[in-house]
Amino acid sequence: MKVASISELKRELVCKELTEVQDLCIRLAKYKKENKELLNYLLFEADDEAGYIEKVKTEIKELFDELPRSNLYLVKKSLRKILRITNKQIKYSSAKKTEIELRIYFCASIKKSGINMDFSIVLFNLYQQQIKKINQALATLPEDLQYDYVAEIENL
């Protein structure tokens, strides 16, 4: 079965009535948790981006508070889980400013947690990859906004 392209889907949705489109959205949200989370973001949180960022930061902080410190393997696994959640929230927003703020917060939380990255190449690479992504996203912002984040990035 051939799947239609986004432009074809968009043309078809324009032809549908409002109630039909609503029914399709609800049906789509029923099948996958990620679709439901995205719809939740678009309907309730997209208007208040600053509030959304604070909610995600709170969630990240709670996950860092639960981070196991005894075993390096469990630390790696937990950090990957936190990063996966962070990436998902960044994907929902698709705003570069949100991406930068959440990635900076993630990296700052790693530093603040006292995890020693000298003993693990995997953790060091994970951290460096986030710094690289921050710099890539920062390059797309206007210069006045870039300047606001330079000091925070230098601390990392």
N, C-alpha and C positions, 0 to 999 in steps of 0.2 A: 504494500500500500504506500503510495506516494503522499508525503505530508506537504501541505500547502506552505508557501512562503509567508513571511510576516506581512508583506504588502497585500497579498491575496486575502489573508485573514482580516486585515484592516478594512479592505473594501467590502468584504462580506458582513463585518460587524456594523458598518455604517448603514447597510441596507436593513438591518434588523430593528425591530421596535425596542424601546427602552426596557420593557418588562422582559423581553426575550434575552437581552444582553445581561440583565440582572440575574436571570435564571442560569445563564451560562457561567457567569462569574461564581455564583454559589456552588454550582455543580463542580466547577474546576477546583474550588477551595476544599471541597469534600475529599478529593482524591489524594492530596499530598499536603503534609504539614507545612512544607516550605511555601506552597501557594497560599495557604491560609495566612501564614505569617506576613507574606508580602502584601496581601490584600489588607491585612490589619494595619500595616505601616502606611499604605497609601491612603486608607480611609481616615485613620485616627491620628497618625503621628507626622505625616509629611508636612503639615502646616506649621508645626513647631519644631524645627530642626534642632534648635538649642536644647529643648526639653528632651528630644529623642537622644541626643548625644549624652546628656546627663544620665538618662535611664540606662544606656548601654554601658557607660563608665561605671555606674553602680553595680551592674551585673558583673562586669569584669573584676571589679574590686572584691565582690563576694567570692568569685571563683578563685582569685588569688589568695584570699584568706583561708580557703579550704585546701590550698596546695600542700601536698605531702612533702615534708622536708627530709624524711629519713632515707629514701631510696632515689638515686639519680634517675633510674629507669621510670619510676612513677612520676617524677618531676617532668621528664621529657614528655611523657604521655599526657599529663595534665596540661602542660603548656600548649601542646598541639591542639588539644580540645578547646582551650580558651581562644587560641588563634583561629580555629575553625569557626567558632561562634562569632568572633570579631569580624572575620571576613564575610560571613553571611550577613551581618548587620550592615557592613559597608556596601555590600552588593545591593541591598534593599534601597539604601539611600541614593547611591550613585552620584553623590556630590563630593567633589574633590576635597573640599574643606572638611567635611565630615570624615572622609577617609584619613586625612592627615591627622586630625585631632585624635581619632581612635587609635591609629597606629602609634602615635607619639605616646599616648596614655599607656598602651600595651607595653612599649619598650621601657617607659619610665617605671612601670609596675614591676617589670623584670628586675631592673636595677635596684629598686627599693626593696624587693623581696629578699635580696641578699643571696640569690642563687649564684654560685660560683661557676661561671661559664668556662674557666680555664681547664677544667677536667673533662669537658665534653665538647667535642668538635661539632656535634649535631646542634647543641644549644647555641654555640657561638655562631654557626652558620644560619640558624633560624633568626637570631637577633640581627645579624648583618643583612639578611634578606629583607627584614622589615625596614631597616634604615635605608636600604636601596629603594624600596617601594615608596617610602616617605619622600625621598629626594625626587623620584620620578613624578609623583603627584604634585609636588611643590613646584616643579618646573612648568606645570600647566597653569598655575595661578598667576594673576597679575602681580607686578612687582611690589605694590604696596601691601598686599596680603602676604607675599613671600617674606617680607621683612618682619612681620609679626611672629613668624614661626622660627626664624633663624636662631634666636637665643635658646629656644626650647630644644631645637635639634642639636645645638652645640653641647648642651648638657648631657645628651645621650652618648 
